[in-house]
Amino acid sequence: MSLSKPPVRGERNTSVKKPVVPDTTNNELATSIYKQATMDKKLSEKLTRTITDELLNKKNVEHITDDRRLLILSRAKSRFVVGISPNEVYAIEFQPTGKALAYSRYDGSLTVWFLVHDTFNRSFKAYKKDAMGVEKPITSISWNSNEVGQFATVSNSNYIQIWNVDHNTHSLTKYRTLNLDSSDAKLRFTKCHYDPSSQWLAAVTKNNEICLFDVKANHKQVHFYNFNEEVEGSITFICWNNHGNYIIVGTSIGEISLLRVNNNKELKNIIKVPAHRGKITGLKVTPLGDKLVSVGEDGACLIWDLESLTCISTIVECESNIRTFDLSPSGKLLVVVSEEGKFRFYDMITTEKINDYDQKHLDSDFIVKFYPNKSWLMISGENDTLCRLYSEKGHSDELSFWKSFHPEVFPENEKARTYNDLNAKKSKHDWNSEQALLRGSNRDSNRDSSRAPNRGASRESSRGPDRESNRGLNRNINRGIGRDSSRGPNRNKRPRANPRPARFSHN
């Protein structure tokens, strides 16, 4: 054992301290899994958790500035405290390509957003007050996948309204009205749904009848099916399978029925199975079309094999009834919203809970809706407002996040990431000031381009063998002609010399 000599007082310490190197082992281990060349179960779970964590980051929230949001902000800044009446969102639906979003409120208004940008603040909207009549809120919205700017609405009335949206002028107009061929004027439509191929439009009445329209035959009514004749309970939810030949119906007594559209364009009940111990509050088919997800007031979330209609998985962690749910476009992420206001995120493959999000302070009905082409969410906010949950890094889903670690395999993803980074930096600045700056730079460039020929001509005119005469000519121009050449109709004539003013005497 050797002892080092202690430093003498006044002597310079020549020992060199080693720099502290940060430990990056954990970061490398965290990112090494994303650099895998093949997708496996472990990587899939990690990607799903990463996207979920980014969605639940408080920084990645955008409040939708619609008329309701502006009303809330104006009341908050007022000196007089006035109560705000509730105005819940009744129905909300994305256009299948993600280019537009339509939703209705309790006051009967209809709002359509034209999503020309990722943020709503830089997108356009169309607003209709009392869209279906005074005090008639729209209860269901469904988009036509074959027509980019067409969707149907019902409002507990005896007709279906078809709307047309213009993505160029950002306008919303009524296209046509569909009425029943039946003589019963007391029938009221409560739900309407286009099938994924938009060949059929199914509308449900308040008396549990299903009216089928042929979209390709100019929305002609082809069949009227009375659901009460074969099945007990009232219809609470319907959805189509991905091929558009079956209608899946959920009832108030917890049963699921399968209706088939036969060659005669008629509906026929194929099978009926007991599913929940209470009312069914939601049904949806996975993007691959092989599974069905159902939720109910019994607090259970069931996953079904759609071919045999048998339950293959169950999620029963919710202590109260489930109000709504939704699936991500990839079918990997499941969001369930219970009555106490808790949003639970599950992995569809493992059925394990990934994360949760609490919104107990909300008094309005809960809303959760995924983008049709991104793993971003639209949820309900305070005072009946809407919020957007997005990914901070600009990745739209799990697959694009994984591709960002393989630019050599997916070079287009590297360009997209650079584009998203530029947009993120650009959104921090005021858009109006940026446009004003661009207009100012254009004016400067135009001014410079207009001066360039004159500068070159004057420079060339002062060179060569006759430069002395040219200098004299320029000197004369600067004295009088140049100043007055742009004044009056005689601008090409030489101005006369001003006479000397006369002197007056006081004699």
PyMOL commands that set and color helices and strands:
alter all, ss='L'
color gray80, all
select helices_A, chain A and resi 25-35+41-55+67-76+120-122+227-229+382-384+398-403+411-426+431-461+467-484
alter helices_A, ss='H'
color red, helices_A
select strands_A, chain A and resi 61-63+89-94+100-105+110-114+124-128+140-143+150-154+159-166+171-179+189-194+200-205+209-214+220-226+235-240+246-251+255-261+267-274+280-285+291-296+301-305+310-315+322-327+333-338+342-347+353-358+368-370+377-380+386-389
alter strands_A, ss='S'
color yellow, strands_A
deselect
rebuild
show_as cartoon
